[in-house]
Amino acid sequence: MRPFTYQRVRSIDEALAAAARENNAMFIAGGTNLLDLMKLEIESPQHLIDLNGLPFDKIEVTDSGGVRIGALVRNSDLLADARIRRDYSVLARAVAAGASAQIRNQATVAGNLLQRVRCPYFYDVNQRCNKRSRGSGCPAIEGISRSHALLGVSDTCIAAHPSDMAVALRVLDATIETVCQSGKRRHIPIAEFYCLPDDTPQRETVLEAGELITGITLPPPVGGIQIYRKLRDRRSFAFALVSAAVIVKKEGSPRIALGGLASKPWRDEQAEKAAGVEIILDRLLCGATPTDMNSFKLDLARRLVTSILAEPQASMS
Amino acid sequence: MKFVSPVEDNPVDQLRIVGLPIERIDGRSKAAGEARYTLDLHDVIPGQAVGYPICSGIATGRIISMDLARARQVPGVIAIVTADTVGQIGQGVHSNASLLGGPLVEHYHQALGLVVAETFEQARAAAGLVKIEYEARAGEFDLSQTKDNAVPGKIATNEEPDSHLGDFASAFAEAPFRIDEHYETPDQSAAMIEPHASIAAWDGDRLTVWTAAQVVGRVMDDLPAILGIPRDNIRLIAPPIGGGFGGKSRMASDLLLAILGARAVGRPVRVSLPRAAIFNNTTRRPATLQRIRIGATADGRITALAHDGWSGDLHFARSEPCVLATRQLYGGANRQTTTRLSHLDLPKAGSMRAPGEASGLMALEIAIDEMAEKLGMDPVEFRIKNDVQHNPEVPTRPFTIRQANECLRVGAKQFDWHRRSATPGGFRDGNWHIGMGVALGIRQHRYVRSGARVQLDNRGIITVETDMTDIGTGSLTIIAQVAAEAMGVNLNRVVVRLGDSDFPRSPGSVGQLGASHATAGVYAACVKLREAIMTKLRFNSEDAQFLDGCVCNATRTISLAEAASEGPITVEDFVEYGENIVRGFDSATFVAHFVKTAVHTATAEIKVLHMLAVCAAGRILNPKLARSQVVGGMTMGIGAALMEGLSVDKNIGYFVNHDLASYEVPVHADIPRQDVIFIEETDPLASPVKAKGVGELGLCGTAAAIANSIHNAVGVRIRSYPITSDKIIAALPRH
């Protein structure tokens, strides 16, 4: 870990100004991921801008009847919120499936969206990694790739996005609210928020330099039966091999977003309209390029979604 | 005290304090965060500087250059120690790879140097600025590739690599029922919570170290050889240890670096290994490949049994003795075992909890289940039928006591084994297949000399000193119980001092030796102290009794304090074992594991629902602490069965999952109801206190019992650990 300077800010303007002024600055909120990355010198910011003093810690109803979640809302507070549990239970379930109670107490929702991949090669600065050092190569593709992605991957990077929460937000059609360096505000649908690796795996989201997430909005409640299931090698405190956020309603197509398979939550609204779960899954998973080690994820994802949709409470009768 | 014949009644048999479920004496301080581990000892010596290791970024090769210029400029940096700066370093007695590499690099994250600075943060920042240029060499990282070039491997406990009796090949060929299968266990890391940590301080040519060492004596064997200074110039203090599991059973690089750093800067130096370096820098339980062949008659008698085991280590140093359990556990007139070792350029192999037995039983106890299935026999019955009361390879050598069948019978009854479906996949509860599995476990009881010093003072306090350590097991408490029992005093009259090289040598916290031998050494010293007290107070050993802090006979009662009124009485003794015991008997602890497991019908998620371990392990000195040890072993067994494994990148040559996030061990949510039953047993041939150990027994056979329960649930036989859902799904019929 390199020495760095640190400041607390009290307003958006102050935060944006600090980010513009300081060399190699980063925002910090919960810090549950960033501090690890700094200790391992995967990130070495010279300046940290602590956002915890900003007024983004509320969960509020929006004019349209949806919900706005402040960027600094802690994961624990989000999953304990009565409205979230009642109207967006897939989100509460997904957040509860992530990390541990202690980490959820500290981690924020914006930080959750921006957490870095858990690829072990990314996490070890002795190894090549195109995310850390462009063009250096990706040892995961020929190496240990059991937990890696197989949809939307490229020959530069096969890391999977680790967030559970983002998978639920994707199935709920959430929007990310930001403010840019210029002061301009943006509303980014979560479907457009994450980038596929292509040949720029270092770029993980569409956020611009110094752009700040201020909150997440959810559309009005969609109802239905909302399920989040996460498959992993141990029953808590592990990232998903495959996860699924599913909303089933009496009328209409199911909504399905998958985690653990790509550099972003994986969903295909067109595919969802197909008749029958087999065809939906064929379309959702088409184009996968697995390694020998992670090809099981395709089968596992099919089994998971099929079993969720077959569960009595999810029956569409 | 020389132990040459079965112990008769002795003071420990009173069971006034021994045998009670007494809470750990140090439990409160540990639970309250008051216990001080090595890294907490900022005040034991003033002026400590802090060292941060520089670890290799390649697996094997050599250093071309080390650029230390930028690191040296970091404020607070005092010195940087490397192989170039430290002069000649000797080779330890108990460790194989160099604890300080360079210019040759032998494995990934091998220590190549130490940055010493005023603060931890400064040292860490500077270590990150060290630039090393390497010439990497292609290495051997894949056991399945090297196994064909393997050689007979040395076994640490001096057993032969191979063994045989009768004519296996013919008997196997003629057997009407046969299995011949291959099994795999992965590399594992001890993954203890407390990182390896040491503080070193020189005073002229005298050295004092505080270090997280499970075995004080082994480090004290190594240090004079490595440093070239007399043993008498070295004092080692082992504070309470936050978990070891074998990972701290030999000297590690943190200690050598602290010593060399302290010598370089002329100040005490404190070093701990960064978490991310522990998995590749320190020792591992090596992966094994195993082949097991069993031949049996139609009525379920084993006639042929062969077990071949392969493992790999740097420089052919240490083989994993995974065939040891097979040499003792079941009968069979025709048998053979082989232990093969190849060179691998991976981090050093070492002992991890139940070395040999743990990985060997992971394979053997699946094979036994497979044989029973093939015979159409109940796997409990099959095991009972093939019990032996003597070493099956050496029929003249009986077990001191062997109640394996009792463990199986009691367990089967307690676990409602009769409810198990004989047909795999026969029981389903909603979306879950439910299965039951059984496995037998054995852990050798070895005989090791152990010493202690005891002192009586004029307050009547008994102070016990031994270099035994407490790595969280409760050793301190059972030693206090044995001393209190032997001296006829209450527990609060006993003070136990552990982990100091100035104290008499014990086996340390390895091989589940502590419960029997460290206590036996203390007992021996207490017997000597009793004699000294009786002489002093002119009692006759024929009729004197030690009770309630006094010595008494029919006419006199005198307090122990009285005996020390003119000054403390101090004696020292040790227990050692006669050849007639060591060679004349096999001694071991036994366990029968029963497990109920659920496997999801669609996703093959695995949930262990209930576990029972029935143990026969000699006298249980403290059932509460013994239960904790067995439950800990069972928990580790869930890890071994379902999730634990170091992933080798065979291109680069290192363990990729080198932190506690990616090296998964069980969490609370994985742990079901766990029951432990101790069969009534005293073993007068095991030690003077008639006890054996249980610290490793709980892990022996557990993983196989889980594997067998998974097979019973879904009918899929997985022979490669860990058993994860993807392996089950791959073996299932198409969904």
Boltz contact constraints between the chains, C-beta under 6 A:
constraints:
  - contact:
      token1: [A, 1]
      token2: [B, 124]
      max_distance: 6.0
  - contact:
      token1: [A, 2]
      token2: [B, 125]
      max_distance: 6.0
  - contact:
      token1: [A, 41]
      token2: [B, 128]
      max_distance: 6.0
  - contact:
      token1: [A, 120]
      token2: [B, 656]
      max_distance: 6.0
  - contact:
      token1: [A, 120]
      token2: [B, 657]
      max_distance: 6.0
  - contact:
      token1: [A, 120]
      token2: [B, 662]
      max_distance: 6.0
  - contact:
      token1: [A, 126]
      token2: [B, 57]
      max_distance: 6.0
  - contact:
      token1: [A, 142]
      token2: [B, 651]
      max_distance: 6.0
  - contact:
      token1: [A, 143]
      token2: [B, 649]
      max_distance: 6.0
  - contact:
      token1: [A, 143]
      token2: [B, 651]
      max_distance: 6.0
  - contact:
      token1: [A, 144]
      token2: [B, 647]
      max_distance: 6.0
  - contact:
      token1: [A, 144]
      token2: [B, 649]
      max_distance: 6.0
  - contact:
      token1: [A, 144]
      token2: [B, 656]
      max_distance: 6.0
  - contact:
      token1: [A, 231]
      token2: [B, 603]
      max_distance: 6.0
  - contact:
      token1: [A, 233]
      token2: [B, 643]
      max_distance: 6.0
  - contact:
      token1: [A, 233]
      token2: [B, 664]
      max_distance: 6.0
  - contact:
      token1: [A, 233]
      token2: [B, 724]
      max_distance: 6.0
  - contact:
      token1: [A, 234]
      token2: [B, 643]
      max_distance: 6.0
  - contact:
      token1: [A, 234]
      token2: [B, 664]
      max_distance: 6.0
  - contact:
      token1: [A, 234]
      token2: [B, 667]
      max_distance: 6.0
  - contact:
      token1: [A, 234]
      token2: [B, 670]
      max_distance: 6.0
  - contact:
      token1: [A, 235]
      token2: [B, 669]
      max_distance: 6.0
  - contact:
      token1: [A, 235]
      token2: [B, 670]
      max_distance: 6.0
  - contact:
      token1: [A, 236]
      token2: [B, 667]
      max_distance: 6.0
  - contact:
      token1: [A, 236]
      token2: [B, 669]
      max_distance: 6.0
  - contact:
      token1: [A, 237]
      token2: [B, 667]
      max_distance: 6.0
  - contact:
      token1: [A, 238]
      token2: [B, 664]
      max_distance: 6.0
  - contact:
      token1: [A, 296]
      token2: [B, 726]
      max_distance: 6.0
  - contact:
      token1: [A, 299]
      token2: [B, 729]
      max_distance: 6.0
  - contact:
      token1: [A, 303]
      token2: [B, 602]
      max_distance: 6.0
  - contact:
      token1: [A, 303]
      token2: [B, 603]
      max_distance: 6.0
  - contact:
      token1: [A, 303]
      token2: [B, 735]
      max_distance: 6.0
  - contact:
      token1: [A, 304]
      token2: [B, 603]
      max_distance: 6.0
  - contact:
      token1: [A, 307]
      token2: [B, 602]
      max_distance: 6.0
